[in-house]
Amino acid sequence: MHKITRSGWVEVVTGSMFSGKTEELLRRLRRAEIAGQDVAAFTPAIDDRFGETTIGSHEGRQWDAQVIENEGAGVWDLEDHLNGEQVVAIDEANFFTEELVDVCEKLAGDGRRVIVSGTDITFRGEPFTPLPELMATAEYVDKLRAICTVCGEPATRNQRLVDGRPAHVDDPTIVVGAEESYEARCRNCHTLRTG
Ligand code: ZN
């Protein structure tokens, strides 16, 4: 994929929920493993959907991952967990604070291949830090689309539903453990409650 130099680089796999980001991340990790490359995978402490130490896709595939702090200086703990691995994977990157951008820059600068996966858009349809910053500084960006659950067009938005109704525009961006669900929607079918 990156033929010319021996330097490290950053790859971002982004898009809406249900677009297959984690599936693509796992596919790349599996390819690296087959080539005999050592992989270190990380996931934020905030996400415990598949247990504390695995990255899991909706398709059920998994990869062992280390859970690290998702905010502030704690994001740098990621570096302390490395043990010479050439490939570093970070899933659910949207749950990390912007410190993740500097961490990825440092890892790539040290000659590592860094693969970052996460959604780039909030439930409000706005840029979701730190993905936009990562997309700007990465060598490679793949933006995947899901299929709109309403109309079947390509979907780029995350529709948050609370008790089956569109979430309110003033709701917090990150909600953990709430009774909510998400659908992939296109621009036209994405809605927010404002009243
Ligand atoms: Zn639609």
py3Dmol code that shows the C-alpha trace and the ligand (Angstrom):
import py3Dmol

protein = """\
ATOM      1  CA  MET A   1       0.000   0.000   0.000  1.00  0.00           C
ATOM      2  CA  HIS A   2       2.801   2.405   0.900  1.00  0.00           C
ATOM      3  CA  LYS A   3       5.608   1.462  -1.441  1.00  0.00           C
ATOM      4  CA  ILE A   4       8.024   4.333  -1.700  1.00  0.00           C
ATOM      5  CA  THR A   5       9.371   5.135   1.727  1.00  0.00           C
ATOM      6  CA  ARG A   6      10.252   3.272   4.867  1.00  0.00           C
ATOM      7  CA  SER A   7       8.626   5.901   7.043  1.00  0.00           C
ATOM      8  CA  GLY A   8       5.517   5.350   9.068  1.00  0.00           C
ATOM      9  CA  TRP A   9       2.114   6.622   8.088  1.00  0.00           C
ATOM     10  CA  VAL A  10      -1.487   7.044   9.244  1.00  0.00           C
ATOM     11  CA  GLU A  11      -4.538   5.415   7.646  1.00  0.00           C
ATOM     12  CA  VAL A  12      -8.043   6.558   8.608  1.00  0.00           C
ATOM     13  CA  VAL A  13     -11.109   4.397   8.056  1.00  0.00           C
ATOM     14  CA  THR A  14     -14.163   6.533   8.673  1.00  0.00           C
ATOM     15  CA  GLY A  15     -17.825   7.019   7.763  1.00  0.00           C
ATOM     16  CA  SER A  16     -21.200   6.635   9.428  1.00  0.00           C
ATOM     17  CA  MET A  17     -22.166   3.880  11.802  1.00  0.00           C
ATOM     18  CA  PHE A  18     -22.936   0.546  10.089  1.00  0.00           C
ATOM     19  CA  SER A  19     -20.631   1.443   7.185  1.00  0.00           C
ATOM     20  CA  GLY A  20     -18.233  -1.403   7.991  1.00  0.00           C
ATOM     21  CA  LYS A  21     -15.355   0.615   9.490  1.00  0.00           C
ATOM     22  CA  THR A  22     -14.415  -1.908  12.144  1.00  0.00           C
ATOM     23  CA  GLU A  23     -14.835  -4.759   9.680  1.00  0.00           C
ATOM     24  CA  GLU A  24     -12.356  -3.002   7.366  1.00  0.00           C
ATOM     25  CA  LEU A  25      -9.974  -2.338  10.255  1.00  0.00           C
ATOM     26  CA  LEU A  26     -10.048  -6.023  11.211  1.00  0.00           C
ATOM     27  CA  ARG A  27      -9.479  -7.010   7.580  1.00  0.00           C
ATOM     28  CA  ARG A  28      -6.316  -4.885   7.460  1.00  0.00           C
ATOM     29  CA  LEU A  29      -5.080  -6.295  10.771  1.00  0.00           C
ATOM     30  CA  ARG A  30      -5.620  -9.816   9.542  1.00  0.00           C
ATOM     31  CA  ARG A  31      -3.597  -9.052   6.374  1.00  0.00           C
ATOM     32  CA  ALA A  32      -0.741  -7.718   8.536  1.00  0.00           C
ATOM     33  CA  GLU A  33      -0.885 -10.793  10.745  1.00  0.00           C
ATOM     34  CA  ILE A  34      -0.654 -13.090   7.726  1.00  0.00           C
ATOM     35  CA  ALA A  35       2.458 -11.176   6.656  1.00  0.00           C
ATOM     36  CA  GLY A  36       3.997 -11.874  10.048  1.00  0.00           C
ATOM     37  CA  GLN A  37       3.782  -8.297  11.304  1.00  0.00           C
ATOM     38  CA  ASP A  38       3.172  -7.617  14.990  1.00  0.00           C
ATOM     39  CA  VAL A  39      -0.030  -5.716  15.690  1.00  0.00           C
ATOM     40  CA  ALA A  40      -1.072  -3.736  18.774  1.00  0.00           C
ATOM     41  CA  ALA A  41      -4.755  -2.785  18.935  1.00  0.00           C
ATOM     42  CA  PHE A  42      -6.388  -0.243  21.219  1.00  0.00           C
ATOM     43  CA  THR A  43      -9.888   0.772  22.108  1.00  0.00           C
ATOM     44  CA  PRO A  44     -11.130   3.598  24.378  1.00  0.00           C
ATOM     45  CA  ALA A  45     -12.130   2.909  27.967  1.00  0.00           C
ATOM     46  CA  ILE A  46     -15.568   4.325  27.198  1.00  0.00           C
ATOM     47  CA  ASP A  47     -16.552   1.502  24.870  1.00  0.00           C
ATOM     48  CA  ASP A  48     -17.365  -1.838  26.507  1.00  0.00           C
ATOM     49  CA  ARG A  49     -19.825  -3.189  23.977  1.00  0.00           C
ATOM     50  CA  PHE A  50     -17.754  -6.292  23.265  1.00  0.00           C
ATOM     51  CA  GLY A  51     -15.915  -6.670  26.551  1.00  0.00           C
ATOM     52  CA  GLU A  52     -12.909  -4.812  27.744  1.00  0.00           C
ATOM     53  CA  THR A  53     -10.269  -6.355  25.564  1.00  0.00           C
ATOM     54  CA  THR A  54     -11.622  -6.966  22.085  1.00  0.00           C
ATOM     55  CA  ILE A  55     -12.418  -4.937  19.011  1.00  0.00           C
ATOM     56  CA  GLY A  56     -15.588  -6.396  17.587  1.00  0.00           C
ATOM     57  CA  SER A  57     -17.476  -5.708  14.400  1.00  0.00           C
ATOM     58  CA  HIS A  58     -21.215  -6.050  14.025  1.00  0.00           C
ATOM     59  CA  GLU A  59     -20.423  -9.157  11.999  1.00  0.00           C
ATOM     60  CA  GLY A  60     -19.001 -10.819  15.094  1.00  0.00           C
ATOM     61  CA  ARG A  61     -15.301 -10.887  14.224  1.00  0.00           C
ATOM     62  CA  GLN A  62     -12.995  -9.873  17.029  1.00  0.00           C
ATOM     63  CA  TRP A  63      -9.426  -8.848  17.771  1.00  0.00           C
ATOM     64  CA  ASP A  64      -7.713  -8.624  21.147  1.00  0.00           C
ATOM     65  CA  ALA A  65      -7.325  -4.990  22.146  1.00  0.00           C
ATOM     66  CA  GLN A  66      -5.986  -3.026  25.060  1.00  0.00           C
ATOM     67  CA  VAL A  67      -8.310  -0.523  26.684  1.00  0.00           C
ATOM     68  CA  ILE A  68      -6.785   2.916  27.277  1.00  0.00           C
ATOM     69  CA  GLU A  69      -7.978   6.200  28.725  1.00  0.00           C
ATOM     70  CA  ASN A  70      -9.996   8.120  26.177  1.00  0.00           C
ATOM     71  CA  GLU A  71      -9.224  11.686  27.234  1.00  0.00           C
ATOM     72  CA  GLY A  72      -6.499  14.195  28.019  1.00  0.00           C
ATOM     73  CA  ALA A  73      -2.953  13.138  28.867  1.00  0.00           C
ATOM     74  CA  GLY A  74      -4.190   9.574  29.452  1.00  0.00           C
ATOM     75  CA  VAL A  75      -4.324   9.050  25.689  1.00  0.00           C
ATOM     76  CA  TRP A  76      -0.506   8.984  25.722  1.00  0.00           C
ATOM     77  CA  ASP A  77      -0.687   5.755  27.755  1.00  0.00           C
ATOM     78  CA  LEU A  78      -1.147   4.110  24.388  1.00  0.00           C
ATOM     79  CA  GLU A  79       2.559   4.560  23.655  1.00  0.00           C
ATOM     80  CA  ASP A  80       3.521   2.966  26.975  1.00  0.00           C
ATOM     81  CA  HIS A  81       1.620  -0.193  26.005  1.00  0.00           C
ATOM     82  CA  LEU A  82       3.646  -0.704  22.830  1.00  0.00           C
ATOM     83  CA  ASN A  83       6.312  -3.346  22.668  1.00  0.00           C
ATOM     84  CA  GLY A  84       7.947  -2.905  19.283  1.00  0.00           C
ATOM     85  CA  GLU A  85       4.835  -3.584  17.178  1.00  0.00           C
ATOM     86  CA  GLN A  86       5.034  -2.239  13.609  1.00  0.00           C
ATOM     87  CA  VAL A  87       1.289  -1.878  13.212  1.00  0.00           C
ATOM     88  CA  VAL A  88      -0.898   0.072  15.648  1.00  0.00           C
ATOM     89  CA  ALA A  89      -4.690  -0.038  15.367  1.00  0.00           C
ATOM     90  CA  ILE A  90      -7.072   2.313  17.154  1.00  0.00           C
ATOM     91  CA  ASP A  91     -10.812   1.652  17.007  1.00  0.00           C
ATOM     92  CA  GLU A  92     -13.719   3.938  18.019  1.00  0.00           C
ATOM     93  CA  ALA A  93     -11.403   6.922  17.624  1.00  0.00           C
ATOM     94  CA  ASN A  94     -14.319   9.364  17.914  1.00  0.00           C
ATOM     95  CA  PHE A  95     -14.437   8.573  21.642  1.00  0.00           C
ATOM     96  CA  PHE A  96     -10.904   9.945  22.096  1.00  0.00           C
ATOM     97  CA  THR A  97     -10.080  13.590  22.719  1.00  0.00           C
ATOM     98  CA  GLU A  98      -7.919  15.557  20.275  1.00  0.00           C
ATOM     99  CA  GLU A  99      -4.724  14.349  21.995  1.00  0.00           C
ATOM    100  CA  LEU A 100      -5.104  11.278  19.793  1.00  0.00           C
ATOM    101  CA  VAL A 101      -4.007  13.327  16.769  1.00  0.00           C
ATOM    102  CA  ASP A 102      -0.600  14.058  18.325  1.00  0.00           C
ATOM    103  CA  VAL A 103      -0.264  10.465  19.507  1.00  0.00           C
ATOM    104  CA  CYS A 104      -0.834   9.180  15.948  1.00  0.00           C
ATOM    105  CA  GLU A 105       1.613  11.735  14.531  1.00  0.00           C
ATOM    106  CA  LYS A 106       4.247  10.572  17.006  1.00  0.00           C
ATOM    107  CA  LEU A 107       3.667   6.875  16.259  1.00  0.00           C
ATOM    108  CA  ALA A 108       3.897   7.450  12.498  1.00  0.00           C
ATOM    109  CA  GLY A 109       6.977   9.604  13.019  1.00  0.00           C
ATOM    110  CA  ASP A 110       8.564   6.666  14.806  1.00  0.00           C
ATOM    111  CA  GLY A 111       8.082   4.551  11.683  1.00  0.00           C
ATOM    112  CA  ARG A 112       4.874   2.745  12.556  1.00  0.00           C
ATOM    113  CA  ARG A 113       1.825   2.045  10.442  1.00  0.00           C
ATOM    114  CA  VAL A 114      -1.123   3.544  12.316  1.00  0.00           C
ATOM    115  CA  ILE A 115      -4.648   2.502  11.360  1.00  0.00           C
ATOM    116  CA  VAL A 116      -7.429   4.557  12.945  1.00  0.00           C
ATOM    117  CA  SER A 117     -11.138   3.778  12.720  1.00  0.00           C
ATOM    118  CA  GLY A 118     -14.042   5.921  13.910  1.00  0.00           C
ATOM    119  CA  THR A 119     -17.057   7.898  12.807  1.00  0.00           C
ATOM    120  CA  ASP A 120     -16.414  11.406  11.468  1.00  0.00           C
ATOM    121  CA  ILE A 121     -19.864  12.846  12.122  1.00  0.00           C
ATOM    122  CA  THR A 122     -21.921  13.459  15.266  1.00  0.00           C
ATOM    123  CA  PHE A 123     -25.589  12.543  15.629  1.00  0.00           C
ATOM    124  CA  ARG A 124     -26.226  16.220  14.794  1.00  0.00           C
ATOM    125  CA  GLY A 125     -24.456  15.860  11.468  1.00  0.00           C
ATOM    126  CA  GLU A 126     -21.441  17.921  12.536  1.00  0.00           C
ATOM    127  CA  PRO A 127     -17.711  17.027  12.363  1.00  0.00           C
ATOM    128  CA  PHE A 128     -16.755  14.685  15.195  1.00  0.00           C
ATOM    129  CA  THR A 129     -13.350  15.573  16.692  1.00  0.00           C
ATOM    130  CA  PRO A 130     -10.750  14.125  16.408  1.00  0.00           C
ATOM    131  CA  LEU A 131     -11.649  12.398  13.124  1.00  0.00           C
ATOM    132  CA  PRO A 132     -11.588  15.535  10.918  1.00  0.00           C
ATOM    133  CA  GLU A 133      -8.130  16.396  12.267  1.00  0.00           C
ATOM    134  CA  LEU A 134      -6.929  12.835  11.747  1.00  0.00           C
ATOM    135  CA  MET A 135      -8.300  12.811   8.193  1.00  0.00           C
ATOM    136  CA  ALA A 136      -6.386  16.002   7.429  1.00  0.00           C
ATOM    137  CA  THR A 137      -3.058  14.748   8.751  1.00  0.00           C
ATOM    138  CA  ALA A 138      -3.291  11.121   7.553  1.00  0.00           C
ATOM    139  CA  GLU A 139      -1.639   9.770   4.409  1.00  0.00           C
ATOM    140  CA  TYR A 140      -4.686   7.656   3.548  1.00  0.00           C
ATOM    141  CA  VAL A 141      -8.381   8.224   4.203  1.00  0.00           C
ATOM    142  CA  ASP A 142     -11.170   5.827   3.312  1.00  0.00           C
ATOM    143  CA  LYS A 143     -14.656   7.167   3.944  1.00  0.00           C
ATOM    144  CA  LEU A 144     -17.205   4.363   3.875  1.00  0.00           C
ATOM    145  CA  ARG A 145     -20.955   4.691   3.482  1.00  0.00           C
ATOM    146  CA  ALA A 146     -23.782   2.626   4.877  1.00  0.00           C
ATOM    147  CA  ILE A 147     -27.237   2.305   3.334  1.00  0.00           C
ATOM    148  CA  CYS A 148     -30.012   4.618   4.514  1.00  0.00           C
ATOM    149  CA  THR A 149     -32.533   2.595   6.501  1.00  0.00           C
ATOM    150  CA  VAL A 150     -35.348   4.859   5.275  1.00  0.00           C
ATOM    151  CA  CYS A 151     -34.795   5.318   1.545  1.00  0.00           C
ATOM    152  CA  GLY A 152     -31.953   3.000   0.520  1.00  0.00           C
ATOM    153  CA  GLU A 153     -29.619   5.754  -0.711  1.00  0.00           C
ATOM    154  CA  PRO A 154     -25.973   5.878   0.420  1.00  0.00           C
ATOM    155  CA  ALA A 155     -25.903   6.940   4.081  1.00  0.00           C
ATOM    156  CA  THR A 156     -23.367   9.297   5.675  1.00  0.00           C
ATOM    157  CA  ARG A 157     -25.269  10.338   8.821  1.00  0.00           C
ATOM    158  CA  ASN A 158     -25.809   8.786  12.243  1.00  0.00           C
ATOM    159  CA  GLN A 159     -29.469   8.992  13.227  1.00  0.00           C
ATOM    160  CA  ARG A 160     -29.796   8.816  17.015  1.00  0.00           C
ATOM    161  CA  LEU A 161     -33.183   7.633  18.219  1.00  0.00           C
ATOM    162  CA  VAL A 162     -34.494   7.886  21.777  1.00  0.00           C
ATOM    163  CA  ASP A 163     -37.571   5.762  22.402  1.00  0.00           C
ATOM    164  CA  GLY A 164     -37.961   5.564  18.645  1.00  0.00           C
ATOM    165  CA  ARG A 165     -37.959   9.365  18.153  1.00  0.00           C
ATOM    166  CA  PRO A 166     -35.163  11.521  16.705  1.00  0.00           C
ATOM    167  CA  ALA A 167     -32.776  12.797  19.399  1.00  0.00           C
ATOM    168  CA  HIS A 168     -32.919  16.458  20.418  1.00  0.00           C
ATOM    169  CA  VAL A 169     -30.364  18.782  18.860  1.00  0.00           C
ATOM    170  CA  ASP A 170     -29.202  19.867  22.341  1.00  0.00           C
ATOM    171  CA  ASP A 171     -28.476  16.320  23.569  1.00  0.00           C
ATOM    172  CA  PRO A 172     -24.826  15.581  24.476  1.00  0.00           C
ATOM    173  CA  THR A 173     -22.628  14.294  21.652  1.00  0.00           C
ATOM    174  CA  ILE A 174     -21.429  11.238  23.577  1.00  0.00           C
ATOM    175  CA  VAL A 175     -23.891   9.338  25.737  1.00  0.00           C
ATOM    176  CA  VAL A 176     -22.756   6.142  27.409  1.00  0.00           C
ATOM    177  CA  GLY A 177     -25.077   3.403  28.525  1.00  0.00           C
ATOM    178  CA  ALA A 178     -28.276   5.217  27.565  1.00  0.00           C
ATOM    179  CA  GLU A 179     -31.366   3.573  26.127  1.00  0.00           C
ATOM    180  CA  GLU A 180     -30.772   4.753  22.588  1.00  0.00           C
ATOM    181  CA  SER A 181     -30.432   3.298  19.165  1.00  0.00           C
ATOM    182  CA  TYR A 182     -28.834   4.409  15.937  1.00  0.00           C
ATOM    183  CA  GLU A 183     -29.632   4.091  12.269  1.00  0.00           C
ATOM    184  CA  ALA A 184     -27.577   4.975   9.220  1.00  0.00           C
ATOM    185  CA  ARG A 185     -29.384   7.671   7.247  1.00  0.00           C
ATOM    186  CA  CYS A 186     -28.752   9.828   4.192  1.00  0.00           C
ATOM    187  CA  ARG A 187     -28.717  13.616   4.316  1.00  0.00           C
ATOM    188  CA  ASN A 188     -32.408  13.872   3.409  1.00  0.00           C
ATOM    189  CA  CYS A 189     -33.672  11.318   5.925  1.00  0.00           C
ATOM    190  CA  HIS A 190     -31.516  12.465   8.866  1.00  0.00           C
ATOM    191  CA  THR A 191     -33.603  14.415  11.394  1.00  0.00           C
ATOM    192  CA  LEU A 192     -33.190  16.173  14.742  1.00  0.00           C
ATOM    193  CA  ARG A 193     -35.793  17.263  17.265  1.00  0.00           C
ATOM    194  CA  THR A 194     -35.559  20.993  17.937  1.00  0.00           C
ATOM    195  CA  GLY A 195     -38.715  21.724  19.937  1.00  0.00           C
TER     196      GLY A 195
END
"""
ligand_1 = """\
1
ZN
Zn -32.493 8.329 3.055
"""
view = py3Dmol.view(width=600, height=400)
view.addModel(protein, "pdb")
view.setStyle({"model": 0}, {"cartoon": {"style": "trace"}})
view.addModel(ligand_1, "xyz")
view.setStyle({"model": 1}, {"stick": {}})
view.zoomTo()
view.show()
